[in-house]
Amino acid sequence: MANVAPAAHNVATSSYNLVQVPQSSQMPSDDAIVSAISSILASTDLASVSMKQVRDKFSHVFGIDMSPRREFINQTIQS
């Protein structure tokens, strides 16, 4: 298998819509964060999930530590 990765790839699971995910370790844009959170929340039982669980799912989708954007992510989840 080659170690060359494209600039971005699609990630899809049974619980998320198709999301374009950057392959680099750069933080995603605010628009990408809002879009991914919307996809996660649309497929999640809001009565039984915590913001931390949403952040964990979000970090898994993007494959990077999203803790530097925690405040923005929390505000987006709340709105």
ABEGO torsion letter per residue (X at the ends): XBABBBABBBBBBAABBBBBBBABABBBBAAAAAAAAAAAAAABBAAABBAAAAAAAAAAAAGBBAAAAAAAAAAAAAX
